[in-house]
Amino acid sequence: MGLSVNGKASDTGVGGLASGSTYTGGFSDFFTTPLPNGMAPTPQNIQLYFCPTGTCEPGDYASGKSITSSQSGSFTAEPKPFIPLPEPSTVVLSSLGTLMMMLVGTWLLKSSGTGA
């Protein structure tokens, strides 16, 4: 028996965010023991256990019946593309450095009294 799932994954505490990563996956369960009513765990018998008429009625949902078993899962998450922040240009940094050296040099010359 299997159950497929998909949606958006987020670690911000809010599920289903539009900015989250897309995930797909599924759970699978392999019933090996008889159902609580003693029947073999076939898909038809599982349906009949929960909905004895073969069609689920409102009263079937309130019956409180359950089946407990272990399951396994497999999931794939696709991260959003990484968009790097632009870094300052080397030319801009070099120009700022040259300008700062000129200003500091001018200040040092004036403060030492030699004048420029």
PLY file of the C-alpha trace (Angstrom):
ply
format ascii 1.0
element vertex 116
property float x
property float y
property float z
element edge 115
property int vertex1
property int vertex2
end_header
0.00 0.00 0.00
1.39 3.44 -0.82
0.63 7.10 -0.42
2.23 9.75 -2.62
2.84 13.28 -1.35
4.21 16.52 -2.78
4.31 20.19 -1.91
6.60 22.91 -0.62
9.13 22.36 2.16
10.22 25.16 4.47
12.33 25.34 7.61
10.81 28.65 8.72
8.02 26.96 10.65
5.33 27.77 8.11
4.45 24.88 5.83
3.64 25.35 2.19
5.45 28.64 1.68
5.56 29.75 -1.94
9.29 30.38 -1.51
9.96 26.88 -0.17
11.69 24.06 -2.00
9.54 21.62 -3.94
9.42 18.08 -2.58
7.93 14.83 -3.79
7.83 11.50 -2.06
5.76 8.75 -0.69
5.07 6.36 2.13
4.73 2.64 1.72
3.41 0.09 4.16
3.61 -3.66 3.93
0.90 -5.33 6.00
2.00 -8.77 7.12
-0.37 -9.49 10.00
-4.14 -10.01 9.85
-6.40 -7.01 10.24
-8.12 -6.46 13.62
-11.18 -8.29 12.22
-9.02 -11.35 11.43
-9.09 -10.88 7.64
-5.99 -10.99 5.42
-4.62 -7.48 4.72
-5.61 -7.18 1.06
-6.67 -3.79 -0.39
-10.31 -4.94 -0.59
-10.32 -6.26 2.99
-8.75 -3.02 4.27
-11.50 -1.01 2.58
-14.18 -3.36 3.96
-12.67 -3.12 7.45
-13.18 0.65 7.46
-16.34 0.76 5.30
-18.25 -2.56 5.68
-20.66 -1.80 2.81
-17.79 -1.15 0.40
-18.76 2.52 0.17
-17.68 4.82 2.97
-20.61 6.43 4.77
-20.48 9.29 7.30
-20.90 6.84 10.15
-17.83 4.89 9.01
-15.63 7.93 9.65
-16.88 8.18 13.22
-16.37 4.47 13.95
-12.96 5.01 15.55
-11.42 2.07 13.69
-7.70 2.22 13.02
-4.81 0.09 11.82
-1.36 0.68 13.28
1.78 -0.46 11.53
5.24 0.77 10.64
5.96 2.42 7.33
8.86 3.67 5.27
9.21 6.77 3.16
11.33 8.21 0.42
11.47 11.93 -0.41
13.28 14.16 -2.87
13.64 17.91 -2.32
14.74 20.30 -5.04
16.25 23.49 -3.64
15.47 26.84 -5.17
18.27 28.17 -7.39
20.95 30.05 -5.46
21.18 33.69 -6.50
24.49 35.09 -5.25
24.70 38.64 -3.98
26.71 40.87 -6.26
30.16 41.72 -4.93
31.77 45.14 -5.23
33.93 45.56 -8.29
37.71 45.41 -7.91
37.98 48.70 -9.81
35.66 50.44 -7.33
37.58 49.09 -4.35
40.93 50.06 -5.88
39.66 53.57 -6.64
38.37 53.99 -3.08
41.70 52.79 -1.70
43.67 55.22 -3.88
41.38 58.10 -2.90
41.75 57.28 0.81
45.56 57.11 0.50
45.59 60.52 -1.22
43.38 62.08 1.46
45.41 60.60 4.33
48.68 61.64 2.62
47.43 65.19 2.14
46.30 65.35 5.77
49.69 64.04 6.98
51.61 66.59 4.88
49.49 69.47 6.17
49.67 68.31 9.78
53.49 67.96 9.65
53.80 71.58 8.48
55.59 70.85 5.21
52.56 71.89 3.15
51.66 70.49 -0.18
0 1
1 2
2 3
3 4
4 5
5 6
6 7
7 8
8 9
9 10
10 11
11 12
12 13
13 14
14 15
15 16
16 17
17 18
18 19
19 20
20 21
21 22
22 23
23 24
24 25
25 26
26 27
27 28
28 29
29 30
30 31
31 32
32 33
33 34
34 35
35 36
36 37
37 38
38 39
39 40
40 41
41 42
42 43
43 44
44 45
45 46
46 47
47 48
48 49
49 50
50 51
51 52
52 53
53 54
54 55
55 56
56 57
57 58
58 59
59 60
60 61
61 62
62 63
63 64
64 65
65 66
66 67
67 68
68 69
69 70
70 71
71 72
72 73
73 74
74 75
75 76
76 77
77 78
78 79
79 80
80 81
81 82
82 83
83 84
84 85
85 86
86 87
87 88
88 89
89 90
90 91
91 92
92 93
93 94
94 95
95 96
96 97
97 98
98 99
99 100
100 101
101 102
102 103
103 104
104 105
105 106
106 107
107 108
108 109
109 110
110 111
111 112
112 113
113 114
114 115
